[in-house]
Amino acid sequence: MGVIHNVTRARANLDVFFNAAAAPEYDEDPESLEQRDTPLMQTHPISEKHHSRPLEIFYRGLVWAFVGALYAAMFVPAYEAASNVLPLWISVVLATIAATVGGALVYSSAQLAVHTAFTSNIAVFGYLLMSGVVVSPLGPTVVGAGAGAITGASYGFLVKESKIYRAGAKLMAGLVAGGAVSVIGLVWVLILPDKLIWLIALLAPVSGVVYLKFLAIFVQRYSDLLPPFFNGAVAGIVLGGFIGFGLWLMGGVALEDVVPDWRAASTRITEIALSAIVAASMTTLVLGLIKAAFKLNWGNPYDK
């Protein structure tokens, strides 16, 4: 009986941990905040009592701006890391897909992203401290992905109301959308190979729109593709792996004896990341304002 009591108590403590962040579970559309298929204003931060159309449009524009910033924050390190060992055109394709998939998984499961960031950061920092100078990114990436997998699987198993059960569908939609949008990047690098920030500013809003189009298809057909346990693990692996690799790569700025090529990539990231984030935020802000002002529906079944 004592063992059963301890197991029950441990699970209750895990439930408290996973719900402590109280971050909203965002639906597939970046401006949609429904927990289920409820009217938008029931859970909207702008209450019905004080609701005004201009304020709602502005808020939705800000939400899209956040999505653009998130996209750029994932695109830049993915691109720089890939271009360190691969041709430019392949790097653009991989970075576009990575940013689209990563952004979708982060934003559509905000609570899991918070918990994965917490556990993966601790795990990777511990690994780096114990290992000293880590020349290869493989170790931190695997450690971050492992911590993310455990966190995501636990989250999917314990938090029953989460929309993480759609992670498989979102992952497939992100892969297809990112691959489709990367065609723009391929043409761009042939014409303007030195204008990376402009490219990111263009790809961020286009990726968002194309992703929503494909999402409507994949969610309807594959929302129950995997059980929540595995859906959470998939999302955690992607997010945790990205965190682990990012921490290792950014650490190269301060470690002069770590692989010169990788240290150069870290330096380039710090040089262009802020400009890319601002540029992508501005273009997605404009897109969000237009979408909200004209009540455009781009294929999301939950779009209001």
C-alpha positions in Angstrom: 0.0 0.0 0.0 2.9 2.3 0.8 4.3 1.9 -2.7 0.9 2.6 -4.3 0.5 5.7 -2.2 3.9 7.0 -3.1 3.3 6.4 -6.8 0.0 8.2 -6.6 1.6 11.1 -4.8 4.4 11.3 -7.3 2.0 11.5 -10.2 0.0 14.3 -8.4 3.2 16.2 -8.0 4.0 15.8 -11.7 0.5 17.1 -12.6 1.1 20.2 -10.5 4.5 20.7 -12.3 3.1 20.4 -15.8 0.2 22.7 -15.1 2.2 25.3 -13.1 3.2 27.4 -16.0 -0.4 28.2 -16.8 0.5 29.1 -20.4 -2.4 29.0 -22.8 -2.5 26.1 -25.3 -2.6 27.9 -28.6 -4.7 26.4 -31.4 -3.3 25.9 -34.9 -4.0 29.4 -36.1 -1.5 31.8 -34.5 -4.3 34.2 -33.6 -6.7 31.6 -32.3 -6.7 30.9 -28.6 -9.4 28.4 -28.1 -8.9 25.5 -25.7 -11.5 23.6 -27.6 -14.0 24.7 -30.3 -15.2 27.6 -28.1 -16.0 31.1 -29.3 -12.8 33.2 -29.6 -13.8 35.9 -27.1 -14.5 33.4 -24.3 -10.8 32.9 -23.7 -9.4 35.9 -25.5 -7.1 38.1 -23.3 -9.3 41.1 -24.4 -12.4 40.6 -22.5 -15.9 40.9 -24.0 -16.7 43.8 -21.8 -13.9 45.9 -23.1 -13.8 44.4 -26.6 -13.2 46.8 -29.5 -12.5 45.9 -33.1 -9.3 48.0 -33.5 -7.8 46.6 -30.3 -8.5 43.1 -31.4 -6.9 43.7 -34.8 -3.8 45.1 -33.1 -3.6 42.2 -30.7 -3.8 39.6 -33.4 -1.2 41.5 -35.4 1.1 41.3 -32.4 0.5 37.5 -32.1 1.6 37.1 -35.7 4.6 39.2 -35.0 5.6 36.9 -32.3 5.3 34.0 -34.7 7.6 35.8 -37.1 10.2 36.4 -34.4 10.0 32.7 -33.4 10.5 31.7 -37.1 13.6 33.9 -37.5 15.0 32.7 -34.2 14.9 29.1 -35.5 15.8 29.8 -39.1 19.1 31.7 -38.4 20.9 29.0 -36.3 19.6 26.2 -38.5 20.8 27.9 -41.7 24.2 28.8 -40.3 24.8 25.3 -38.9 23.8 23.7 -42.2 25.8 26.1 -44.3 28.9 25.2 -42.3 28.9 21.7 -43.9 26.4 21.8 -46.8 25.9 23.8 -50.0 24.0 27.0 -49.7 20.8 25.8 -51.5 20.5 22.7 -49.2 21.0 24.9 -46.2 18.1 27.2 -47.2 15.8 24.2 -47.7 16.7 22.6 -44.3 16.5 25.9 -42.4 13.1 26.7 -43.9 11.7 23.2 -43.0 13.3 23.4 -39.5 11.9 26.8 -38.8 8.4 25.9 -40.0 8.2 22.6 -38.1 9.8 24.0 -35.0 7.7 27.2 -34.9 4.5 25.1 -35.3 5.4 22.7 -32.5 6.5 25.5 -30.1 3.5 27.8 -30.7 0.8 25.2 -30.8 1.9 23.7 -27.5 3.1 26.6 -25.4 3.0 24.7 -22.1 5.1 21.9 -23.4 7.6 24.3 -25.0 8.0 26.0 -21.6 8.6 22.7 -19.7 10.9 21.3 -22.4 13.0 24.5 -22.4 13.3 24.2 -18.6 14.3 20.5 -18.5 16.5 20.6 -21.7 18.4 23.6 -20.6 19.2 22.0 -17.2 20.2 18.7 -18.9 22.4 20.3 -21.5 24.1 22.8 -19.1 24.8 19.9 -16.8 26.3 17.9 -19.7 28.5 20.8 -20.8 29.7 21.4 -17.3 30.7 17.8 -16.7 32.2 17.3 -20.2 34.3 20.5 -20.3 35.1 21.6 -23.9 32.6 19.8 -26.2 33.9 19.9 -29.8 31.0 18.0 -31.4 27.4 19.2 -31.4 26.1 15.6 -31.3 26.3 15.2 -27.5 24.4 18.3 -26.4 21.8 17.8 -29.2 21.2 14.2 -28.1 21.0 15.2 -24.4 18.6 18.0 -25.1 16.5 15.7 -27.3 16.5 13.0 -24.7 15.4 15.4 -21.9 12.7 16.8 -24.3 11.5 13.3 -25.1 11.0 12.4 -21.4 9.3 15.8 -20.7 7.0 15.5 -23.8 6.0 12.0 -23.2 5.2 12.7 -19.5 3.3 15.8 -20.5 1.2 14.0 -23.2 0.4 11.2 -20.7 -0.5 13.5 -17.8 -2.1 16.6 -19.3 -5.2 15.1 -21.0 -6.7 18.4 -22.2 -3.6 19.4 -24.2 -3.8 19.6 -28.0 -0.4 17.9 -28.2 -2.2 14.9 -29.6 -2.1 16.7 -32.9 1.7 16.9 -32.9 2.1 14.2 -35.6 -0.3 16.0 -37.9 1.5 19.3 -37.2 4.9 17.8 -37.8 3.8 16.5 -41.2 2.1 19.8 -42.2 5.3 21.7 -41.2 7.5 19.3 -43.2 5.3 19.7 -46.4 4.8 23.4 -46.0 8.5 24.1 -45.3 9.5 22.0 -48.3 7.0 23.9 -50.5 8.1 27.3 -49.3 11.8 26.4 -49.6 11.4 26.7 -53.4 11.2 30.5 -52.9 14.5 30.3 -50.9 16.1 28.3 -53.7 15.3 30.9 -56.3 16.2 33.7 -53.9 19.8 32.5 -53.2 20.4 32.2 -56.9 19.5 35.9 -57.4 20.3 37.6 -54.1 22.6 35.2 -52.1 23.8 38.0 -49.7 20.3 39.2 -48.7 19.6 36.6 -46.0 17.6 38.9 -43.7 15.3 39.9 -46.5 14.8 36.3 -47.4 13.8 35.5 -43.8 11.4 38.5 -43.7 9.7 37.0 -46.8 9.7 33.4 -45.8 8.2 34.0 -42.3 4.7 35.2 -43.4 4.6 32.9 -46.5 5.5 29.9 -44.4 2.7 30.8 -41.9 0.0 31.0 -44.6 1.1 27.8 -46.4 1.4 25.9 -43.1 -2.2 26.8 -42.2 -3.4 25.6 -45.6 -1.7 22.2 -45.2 -2.7 22.0 -41.5 -6.4 22.0 -42.3 -5.7 18.8 -44.4 -3.4 17.0 -42.0 -5.3 17.7 -38.8 -8.6 16.4 -40.3 -6.9 13.2 -41.5 -4.1 12.4 -39.0 -5.0 14.1 -35.7 -5.2 10.7 -34.0 -2.1 9.3 -35.8 -0.2 8.8 -32.5 -1.3 8.5 -28.9 -0.6 11.6 -26.7 2.3 9.9 -25.1 4.2 9.6 -28.4 3.0 12.9 -29.7 4.5 14.6 -26.7 7.7 12.7 -27.2 7.9 13.7 -30.8 7.4 17.4 -30.0 9.8 17.2 -27.1 12.6 15.6 -29.2 12.4 18.3 -31.8 12.3 21.2 -29.3 14.9 19.7 -26.9 17.3 18.8 -29.7 17.1 22.4 -31.1 17.7 23.8 -27.6 20.7 21.5 -27.1 22.3 22.3 -30.4 21.6 26.0 -30.0 23.2 26.1 -26.6 26.3 24.4 -27.9 26.5 26.6 -31.0 26.1 29.8 -29.1 28.7 28.7 -26.6 31.2 28.8 -29.5 31.3 32.6 -29.3 33.1 32.4 -25.9 35.3 29.4 -26.6 38.2 30.3 -28.9 39.6 26.8 -28.9 36.4 25.2 -30.2 36.4 24.3 -33.9 37.0 27.6 -35.7 34.3 26.9 -38.4 31.6 26.4 -35.7 32.8 29.4 -33.8 32.5 31.5 -36.9 29.0 30.2 -37.4 28.2 31.3 -33.8 29.6 34.8 -34.5 27.5 35.1 -37.6 24.3 34.2 -35.7 24.9 36.9 -33.1 25.5 39.4 -35.9 22.3 38.8 -37.9 19.8 37.2 -35.5 18.4 40.4 -34.1 18.0 42.1 -37.5 16.3 38.9 -38.8 13.9 38.7 -35.9 12.9 42.3 -36.3 12.5 42.0 -40.0 10.4 38.8 -39.8 8.3 40.4 -37.0 7.5 43.4 -39.1 6.3 41.4 -42.1 4.2 39.0 -40.1 2.8 41.9 -38.1 1.5 43.5 -41.3 0.2 40.1 -42.4 -1.6 39.6 -39.1 -3.2 43.0 -39.2 -4.4 42.5 -42.8 -5.8 39.1 -41.9 -7.6 40.3 -38.8 -8.9 43.5 -40.5 -10.4 41.7 -43.5 -11.3 38.5 -41.5 -9.5 36.3 -44.0 -9.8 32.6 -43.7 -6.7 30.7 -45.0 -7.9 27.2 -44.6 -7.7 26.6 -40.8 -10.9 24.8 -39.7 -10.7 26.7 -36.4 -10.3 30.1 -38.0 -13.0 32.6 -36.9 
